[in-house]
Amino acid sequence: MRVLVVDDDVSIVVALQMLLEKDGHTVLVYTNPMNAVREESDFDAVFSDFNMPSIDGVMLLERLKETHPGARRFLMTAYDNHEAVLRAAKSGLVEQVFTKPWRISDIRAALTPR
């Protein structure tokens, strides 16, 4: 599976990249959400942080839904009760919200085939 990871925290990006690659996934990583918006290659899933500079994770996932409608979308946040996060979860924009610190087993489980 090809997975896009977007988080302005380099340590989060590196940790997820290592975990996902160990599980056999191909991982594309960005620490700048505006660069991730321009990603043209195909990917099957995207994990995005919520709180990032320039645009938040909800806006990023909305844009990526337009360009990559088949990709599964996951949001990572320390602000799980934030209005925008709740709205994204209820609207179906995101498949699942992961509250930081997330558990590795939850990330792995999210990527199992539907």
trRosetta pair geometry for C-beta under 8 A, 3 or more apart (Angstrom, degrees):
i j d omega theta_ij theta_ji phi_ij phi_ji
1 25 4.9 -33 69 -121 83 98
1 26 7.4 -158 95 31 37 75
1 44 4.6 -92 -161 55 91 145
1 45 6.4 22 162 9 124 110
1 111 6.3 -177 68 -172 162 114
2 25 7.1 152 -101 -174 19 85
2 26 4.7 -25 -107 74 71 106
2 27 7.8 173 -159 -81 53 25
2 28 6.9 31 178 -11 95 105
2 41 7.6 -108 170 130 153 107
2 42 6.4 97 64 110 150 74
2 43 4.3 -119 116 -126 103 64
2 44 5.3 121 54 2 70 88
2 45 7.8 164 91 30 51 67
3 20 5.4 -101 56 -170 147 152
3 25 5.0 17 2 164 118 137
3 26 7.1 156 21 80 69 51
3 27 5.2 -22 70 -109 94 71
3 28 7.2 -170 93 27 43 72
3 43 6.3 110 -113 -170 11 113
3 44 6.7 -45 -75 60 59 85
3 45 4.9 -17 -116 71 83 95
3 46 7.2 160 -166 -90 62 34
3 47 6.9 20 177 -1 109 99
3 111 7.3 -37 -85 -113 133 133
4 27 7.9 145 -96 -161 21 58
4 28 4.8 -23 -107 70 70 106
4 29 7.8 164 -160 -84 52 30
4 30 7.4 2 -174 7 94 105
4 36 6.6 119 174 -152 124 109
4 39 6.3 138 -119 101 139 174
4 43 4.5 81 -29 131 100 173
4 45 7.2 -164 29 99 71 47
4 46 4.2 -15 68 -110 105 86
4 47 7.3 -177 93 29 57 59
4 64 7.7 -157 79 -142 153 149
4 71 7.5 2 20 -162 118 148
5 13 5.6 144 121 -134 119 72
5 16 4.8 162 -131 103 151 136
5 17 6.3 -133 39 -64 152 77
5 20 7.4 -170 -47 6 130 151
5 27 6.0 3 -1 -168 116 106
5 28 7.1 168 22 83 68 52
5 29 4.9 -16 67 -110 100 76
5 30 7.3 172 90 29 55 63
5 46 7.6 -179 -76 -156 30 58
5 47 5.0 -3 -116 62 72 102
5 48 8.0 174 -159 -79 38 44
6 13 7.9 0 -135 -99 15 105
6 29 7.7 164 -80 -159 42 50
6 30 4.8 -8 -111 68 82 100
6 31 7.8 168 -155 -94 57 17
6 33 5.5 82 176 -102 131 74
6 36 4.5 -3 -99 -77 132 166
6 46 6.9 9 4 -174 107 103
6 47 7.2 179 30 92 64 56
6 48 4.5 -2 64 -116 108 79
6 49 6.5 -121 109 16 71 80
6 52 7.4 -37 145 -64 99 165
6 57 7.4 157 94 -116 113 88
6 60 6.3 -139 101 160 157 157
7 12 4.3 -68 115 91 157 127
7 13 5.1 -164 57 -58 100 83
7 16 7.6 114 8 10 134 138
7 31 6.8 -31 87 -120 50 61
7 47 7.8 -22 -40 118 106 93
7 48 7.3 168 -66 -157 68 40
7 49 4.0 98 -117 -28 80 123
7 52 7.2 -146 -145 -85 38 120
7 76 6.9 -25 -90 67 120 133
8 31 5.4 84 -131 -177 41 77
8 32 7.3 65 -105 -86 83 40
8 33 7.4 -51 -58 -26 94 91
8 49 6.5 -103 12 61 74 150
8 52 4.6 150 -23 -132 117 91
8 53 6.2 98 -99 11 155 88
9 12 4.2 66 87 6 108 111
9 13 6.9 171 90 -11 57 84
9 31 7.7 -159 42 -135 17 99
9 49 7.0 120 15 -80 97 158
10 13 5.6 -57 -150 38 37 113
10 14 6.1 34 156 -18 70 107
10 31 5.8 -11 -82 -100 72 139
11 14 5.8 -53 -143 39 30 110
11 15 6.2 32 157 -20 64 108
12 15 5.8 -56 -146 37 28 111
12 16 6.3 21 159 -12 65 109
12 49 6.9 79 106 -70 158 123
12 76 7.5 166 -175 115 139 155
13 16 6.2 -61 -147 41 25 104
13 17 6.1 27 156 -21 63 112
13 29 4.8 103 -173 -164 112 125
13 30 7.6 -145 -122 65 136 25
13 31 5.9 -81 -32 -77 156 86
14 17 5.6 -56 -144 37 28 114
14 18 6.3 27 158 -18 64 107
15 18 6.0 -57 -149 36 27 108
15 19 6.3 25 155 -16 63 110
16 19 5.6 -56 -144 40 32 112
16 20 5.9 23 163 -13 68 112
16 27 7.3 166 123 -148 84 143
16 29 7.8 147 81 -105 104 112
16 47 6.3 -140 -161 78 154 149
16 107 7.3 -142 -127 -155 92 154
17 20 6.2 -62 -140 42 23 104
17 21 6.0 19 163 -15 63 113
17 27 4.7 169 -131 115 74 153
17 29 5.3 -34 -76 -61 125 137
18 21 6.1 -59 -140 41 23 106
18 22 6.2 29 158 -24 61 109
19 22 5.8 -60 -154 32 25 113
19 23 6.7 13 153 -9 61 109
19 104 6.0 -144 -139 -136 139 105
19 107 6.7 43 129 99 145 146
19 108 7.9 -113 164 -63 112 91
20 23 5.7 -60 -152 41 35 108
20 25 4.2 -56 169 60 93 128
20 27 4.9 111 90 -73 128 126
20 107 7.8 -94 -72 148 89 123
20 111 7.8 131 -125 -55 98 167
21 24 7.6 92 -174 -43 33 8
21 25 6.3 -94 -83 66 35 71
21 26 7.7 51 -106 -111 78 26
21 27 5.5 -84 -58 3 89 122
23 108 6.5 -176 -101 -118 155 99
23 111 7.7 102 122 82 150 147
25 111 7.2 -57 -73 -174 141 156
28 39 6.5 108 139 -138 150 140
28 41 7.1 164 -75 70 153 122
28 43 6.2 -99 24 -84 127 136
30 33 6.9 120 120 -91 124 31
30 35 5.1 -169 -146 85 126 105
30 36 4.0 -166 59 -66 160 97
30 39 7.4 -118 -39 -55 139 121
32 35 4.4 68 85 7 105 110
32 36 7.1 178 93 -12 55 85
32 54 7.5 43 -168 19 80 144
33 36 5.2 -53 -149 35 43 117
33 37 6.6 55 152 -31 69 94
33 48 7.3 68 -115 -150 110 115
33 52 4.9 112 -26 113 128 147
33 53 7.6 179 21 71 107 56
33 54 5.9 -168 61 73 104 112
33 55 5.3 -127 109 61 137 92
33 57 7.5 -133 -109 -89 141 52
33 60 4.8 -94 -164 -89 121 133
34 37 5.7 -37 -154 18 36 118
34 38 7.5 28 152 -11 58 102
34 54 5.1 -56 -42 133 112 160
34 55 6.8 121 -70 11 75 108
35 38 6.0 -63 -163 37 39 107
35 39 7.7 65 140 -50 63 82
36 39 5.5 -19 -164 -19 48 116
36 48 7.7 151 129 -107 162 109
36 60 6.4 26 90 -158 125 124
36 64 7.5 -35 140 -73 99 123
37 55 7.6 60 -55 41 131 148
37 60 6.5 -117 -74 -136 89 78
37 63 5.2 -12 -133 120 102 147
37 64 7.1 -120 -119 -63 56 80
39 43 7.3 1 138 -7 137 126
39 64 7.8 13 53 -116 111 104
39 67 8.0 138 75 111 72 140
39 68 8.0 -13 93 -36 104 136
40 67 7.9 -90 -113 172 51 130
42 68 7.2 144 -137 -126 55 110
43 46 6.4 86 108 -65 132 85
43 68 6.5 3 52 -155 82 155
43 71 5.6 38 92 -113 80 128
44 70 7.7 -51 -132 120 54 95
44 71 6.1 156 172 -124 17 73
44 72 6.6 12 148 15 68 94
45 71 5.9 165 -93 -171 21 84
45 72 4.2 -18 -110 62 87 98
45 73 7.5 -171 -156 -69 63 27
45 74 6.8 23 179 -1 104 109
45 110 7.9 132 -160 128 149 101
45 111 6.2 -114 6 -113 169 91
46 61 6.9 175 94 -111 129 84
46 64 5.8 -12 11 140 170 161
46 68 7.5 105 -29 88 128 142
46 71 5.5 47 -11 151 100 132
46 72 7.3 179 24 85 61 54
46 73 5.5 -7 61 -115 98 64
46 74 6.8 -174 93 33 51 73
47 74 4.7 -22 -106 77 69 111
47 75 7.9 169 -157 -87 55 14
47 76 6.0 40 177 -23 96 115
47 98 7.7 -7 -147 23 108 136
47 107 7.6 7 -97 -138 149 105
48 52 7.9 -81 178 -12 93 138
48 57 4.0 155 127 -145 109 102
48 60 5.2 -175 -152 88 155 132
48 61 5.7 -151 33 -58 147 97
48 64 8.0 177 -46 10 141 147
48 73 7.5 -17 11 -163 111 86
48 74 7.3 153 21 85 65 57
48 75 5.9 -29 71 -113 84 61
48 76 6.8 -169 93 22 32 84
49 52 5.4 111 87 -52 110 106
49 57 5.3 -150 97 -68 39 127
49 75 7.9 68 -162 -165 11 64
49 76 5.2 -45 -101 74 53 99
49 77 6.9 121 -166 -82 57 59
50 56 5.8 5 176 -178 61 101
50 57 4.1 -87 -106 26 37 127
50 58 6.8 29 -137 -27 84 82
50 75 5.7 57 -69 -179 92 107
50 76 6.8 -142 -15 84 80 46
50 77 3.7 22 2 -94 133 111
50 78 7.8 -140 47 26 117 58
50 79 6.0 -122 91 50 147 104
50 82 6.9 144 160 49 150 148
50 84 7.6 144 -162 93 114 112
50 85 5.8 -20 -119 -84 148 110
51 56 6.4 -21 -103 -130 35 96
51 57 7.4 -32 -14 -9 29 104
51 77 6.8 104 -10 -133 88 87
51 78 7.2 -44 12 36 130 94
51 79 6.5 91 -42 5 119 127
52 55 6.9 4 84 78 103 49
52 56 6.2 145 40 -124 76 40
52 57 6.3 101 5 -51 111 76
52 60 7.5 23 49 -30 137 138
55 59 4.2 -111 -179 88 110 130
55 60 5.5 137 109 -56 117 81
55 63 7.8 26 142 -5 162 136
56 59 5.3 95 56 13 69 100
56 60 7.1 -127 105 -5 36 93
56 84 6.6 54 103 118 151 157
57 60 5.3 -53 -143 37 36 115
57 61 6.1 33 159 -18 69 105
57 75 5.3 125 131 -136 135 96
57 76 7.5 -160 -117 47 166 61
57 77 7.1 -138 37 -70 148 103
58 61 5.9 -55 -147 38 29 107
58 62 6.5 34 151 -22 62 104
58 75 7.1 17 -75 -111 67 141
58 84 4.8 -129 -3 160 160 111
58 85 6.9 -133 -62 -83 120 47
58 87 7.6 48 -143 76 149 100
58 88 4.7 -132 -122 -67 107 138
58 93 6.9 58 -151 115 81 152
58 94 8.0 -80 -112 -36 73 119
59 62 5.6 -51 -149 32 33 115
59 63 6.6 31 154 -16 64 104
60 63 5.9 -60 -155 37 31 108
60 64 6.2 23 153 -13 67 110
61 64 5.6 -54 -138 43 34 109
61 65 6.2 47 155 -31 65 100
61 73 4.8 99 -153 -164 118 136
61 75 6.7 -66 -38 -75 151 99
61 88 6.9 77 71 -153 140 133
61 93 5.8 104 118 160 123 107
61 94 6.3 -1 168 -75 166 90
62 65 5.7 -49 -152 25 28 116
62 66 7.2 29 150 -19 58 100
62 93 6.5 -32 -80 -145 73 133
63 66 5.9 -54 -163 28 37 112
63 67 6.8 10 152 1 68 109
64 67 5.9 -65 -143 50 39 97
64 68 5.3 -25 176 41 79 108
64 71 6.6 -59 150 65 109 139
64 73 7.0 145 88 -101 119 117
65 68 7.1 -71 -111 68 17 65
65 69 6.0 52 179 -109 60 59
65 71 7.7 -130 -102 58 49 95
65 73 6.6 -35 -75 -49 95 148
65 93 6.7 -88 -54 -147 150 81
66 69 7.1 7 -138 -67 12 86
68 71 4.2 22 136 -5 114 124
72 95 5.3 -14 -170 -14 94 149
72 110 7.9 169 138 159 138 94
72 111 8.0 165 74 -112 148 59
73 93 6.4 -62 93 152 146 62
73 94 5.0 -103 112 -115 98 59
73 95 5.9 140 64 -4 58 87
74 94 6.2 95 -121 -162 24 101
74 95 5.9 -45 -78 55 71 96
74 96 5.3 -9 -124 64 92 84
74 97 7.6 166 -166 -93 66 27
74 98 6.4 32 171 -9 109 109
74 110 6.0 58 -94 165 144 150
75 85 6.5 -176 127 -136 148 90
75 88 6.3 74 -31 110 157 143
75 89 7.6 -107 39 -67 133 86
75 94 4.6 -45 -9 -120 108 156
75 96 7.7 -163 34 98 69 45
75 97 4.9 -21 72 -115 101 74
75 98 7.0 -178 92 26 47 71
76 97 7.8 156 -91 -166 24 58
76 98 4.7 -23 -107 71 73 105
76 99 8.0 161 -158 -93 58 10
76 100 6.0 70 172 -56 95 96
76 102 6.3 -77 -130 -32 106 135
77 80 5.7 148 91 -70 110 59
77 82 7.0 -105 171 20 148 124
77 85 5.6 -98 39 -107 170 143
77 97 6.4 -31 28 -169 110 103
77 98 7.4 133 22 78 61 56
77 99 6.5 -40 78 -113 68 53
77 100 6.5 -130 109 -3 18 96
78 99 7.0 84 -118 -164 33 72
78 100 4.6 -48 -74 53 78 112
79 82 3.9 39 141 -32 114 120
79 85 6.2 167 105 -16 85 145
80 85 6.0 -132 -146 125 34 150
80 97 6.0 128 -130 137 93 132
80 99 4.6 -36 -51 -93 133 110
81 85 7.4 49 54 67 6 124
81 86 6.9 19 -156 -51 39 117
82 85 4.4 81 65 7 92 110
82 86 6.9 -170 85 -8 45 86
83 86 5.8 -59 -147 38 30 110
83 87 6.2 30 156 -20 66 109
84 87 5.6 -53 -145 37 31 113
84 88 6.3 33 155 -21 64 106
85 88 5.8 -54 -148 35 29 111
85 89 6.5 27 154 -17 63 107
85 97 6.1 87 -180 -127 106 145
86 89 5.8 -57 -149 37 30 110
86 90 6.2 23 157 -13 66 111
87 90 6.0 -60 -144 41 28 106
87 91 6.0 23 160 -19 65 115
88 91 6.0 -58 -138 38 25 108
88 93 4.4 -76 -157 63 77 125
88 94 5.0 47 143 -1 105 110
88 97 7.7 114 89 -76 107 114
89 93 7.7 -64 -55 51 21 84
89 94 5.7 -43 -90 63 57 108
89 97 5.3 -50 -83 -26 123 123
94 97 6.0 74 115 -64 144 76
95 110 7.2 128 104 -161 121 104
96 110 5.5 -123 44 -121 149 122
98 102 4.1 10 172 -100 120 132
98 106 6.3 144 -119 119 109 130
98 107 7.0 29 -105 -79 155 79
98 110 7.8 -71 -61 -45 118 154
99 102 6.7 143 71 -81 40 74
102 106 5.8 -116 -179 69 96 126
102 107 6.1 89 133 -50 130 101
103 106 4.5 90 67 0 90 105
103 107 7.3 -161 94 -6 49 82
104 107 5.7 -54 -152 34 37 112
104 108 6.3 35 152 -16 69 106
105 108 5.7 -54 -147 39 33 112
105 109 6.1 35 154 -22 65 108
106 109 5.6 -53 -143 37 30 112
106 110 6.4 38 155 -27 63 103
107 110 5.8 -53 -154 27 29 114
107 111 7.1 16 154 -11 60 108
108 111 6.2 -70 -159 38 32 104
108 112 7.5 50 147 -43 64 89
109 112 5.8 -31 -162 -5 42 115
